[in-house]
Amino acid sequence: MSADGDVQPFAGELFLTLAAEGRLVLDAAAADPVIADLEQTLEAVTRRLELLTIWRNNPGLAMDCLPADIAASLTDAAFLDQLTPGRLERAVEELPKYIEALRIASRG
């Protein structure tokens, strides 16, 4: 938590620094599945953010005209954005740092 009480859940730069300094070291067998999971998470967050961007840029877009799975994903993304504005954008910026840090950490 920061001094102003805002929760700071991302630490991509810290992980990159620790990996670059050799203070974060992982066995490739342990890192590979985590990297794969993070890549899937990044893809899902990116898709949600893309849907949210389309929705924001098309204010007349009716949810009932969308396929059910897309409407559900858009509803989830819009709800998340209302609860934590900017969190999807921040995740798209930070998750690649985690992925790269784990790759560096598992090369050692």
C-alpha positions as CSV (number, residue, x, y, z in Angstrom):
1,M,0.0,0.0,0.0
2,S,1.3,3.4,-0.9
3,A,1.6,6.4,1.5
4,D,-1.8,7.8,0.2
5,G,-3.5,4.5,0.9
6,D,-3.8,3.3,-2.7
7,V,-3.1,-0.4,-3.2
8,Q,-0.1,-0.9,-5.5
9,P,-0.4,-4.6,-6.7
10,F,2.2,-4.5,-9.4
11,A,5.9,-4.7,-9.0
12,G,7.1,-5.4,-12.5
13,E,10.2,-3.1,-12.3
14,L,11.2,-4.7,-9.0
15,F,11.0,-8.2,-10.4
16,L,13.0,-7.1,-13.5
17,T,15.7,-5.6,-11.2
18,L,15.9,-8.6,-9.0
19,A,16.2,-10.9,-12.0
20,A,18.8,-8.7,-13.7
21,E,20.9,-8.7,-10.5
22,G,20.6,-12.4,-10.1
23,R,18.7,-12.2,-6.9
24,L,15.6,-13.8,-8.5
25,V,16.6,-17.2,-9.7
26,L,14.2,-20.0,-10.7
27,D,14.5,-23.4,-12.2
28,A,13.2,-23.4,-15.8
29,A,10.9,-26.3,-15.0
30,A,9.3,-24.2,-12.3
31,A,9.3,-21.0,-14.3
32,D,7.9,-22.3,-17.6
33,P,4.4,-23.1,-16.4
34,V,4.2,-19.8,-14.5
35,I,5.3,-17.9,-17.6
36,A,2.7,-19.8,-19.7
37,D,0.0,-18.8,-17.2
38,L,1.0,-15.2,-17.2
39,E,1.0,-15.2,-21.0
40,Q,-2.6,-16.5,-21.0
41,T,-3.6,-13.9,-18.4
42,L,-2.0,-11.2,-20.5
43,E,-4.0,-12.4,-23.6
44,A,-7.2,-12.4,-21.6
45,V,-6.6,-9.0,-20.1
46,T,-5.7,-7.6,-23.5
47,R,-8.9,-9.0,-25.0
48,R,-11.0,-7.5,-22.3
49,L,-9.3,-4.1,-22.7
50,E,-9.9,-4.3,-26.5
51,L,-13.6,-5.0,-25.9
52,L,-13.8,-2.1,-23.4
53,T,-12.1,0.2,-25.9
54,I,-14.6,-0.8,-28.6
55,W,-17.5,-0.2,-26.2
56,R,-16.1,3.2,-25.1
57,N,-15.7,4.3,-28.8
58,N,-19.2,3.2,-29.7
59,P,-21.6,4.6,-27.2
60,G,-24.6,3.5,-29.1
61,L,-23.5,-0.2,-29.1
62,A,-26.3,-2.3,-27.8
63,M,-25.3,-5.3,-25.6
64,D,-28.2,-7.4,-26.9
65,C,-26.8,-7.2,-30.4
66,L,-23.6,-8.9,-29.4
67,P,-23.0,-12.7,-29.1
68,A,-23.6,-13.9,-25.5
69,D,-20.0,-14.7,-24.8
70,I,-18.7,-11.3,-26.0
71,A,-21.5,-9.5,-24.1
72,A,-20.6,-11.4,-20.9
73,S,-16.9,-10.5,-21.4
74,L,-17.7,-6.9,-22.0
75,T,-19.9,-6.8,-19.0
76,D,-17.1,-8.2,-16.8
77,A,-14.6,-5.7,-18.3
78,A,-16.9,-2.8,-17.8
79,F,-17.7,-3.8,-14.2
80,L,-14.0,-4.3,-13.4
81,D,-13.2,-0.9,-14.9
82,Q,-15.9,0.8,-12.8
83,L,-14.5,-0.8,-9.6
84,T,-10.8,-0.2,-10.4
85,P,-10.4,2.3,-13.2
86,G,-7.3,1.9,-15.2
87,R,-6.4,-1.5,-13.7
88,L,-6.7,-3.3,-17.0
89,E,-4.4,-0.8,-18.7
90,R,-1.9,-1.1,-15.9
91,A,-2.0,-4.9,-16.1
92,V,-1.3,-4.8,-19.8
93,E,1.8,-2.7,-19.0
94,E,3.0,-4.7,-16.0
95,L,2.4,-8.4,-17.0
96,P,5.1,-8.4,-19.7
97,K,7.6,-7.2,-17.1
98,Y,6.8,-10.2,-14.9
99,I,7.1,-12.5,-17.9
100,E,10.5,-11.1,-18.9
101,A,11.7,-11.2,-15.3
102,L,10.8,-14.9,-15.0
103,R,12.5,-15.6,-18.3
104,I,15.7,-13.9,-17.1
105,A,15.5,-15.6,-13.7
106,S,15.2,-19.0,-15.2
107,R,18.2,-18.7,-17.6
108,G,20.7,-18.6,-14.8
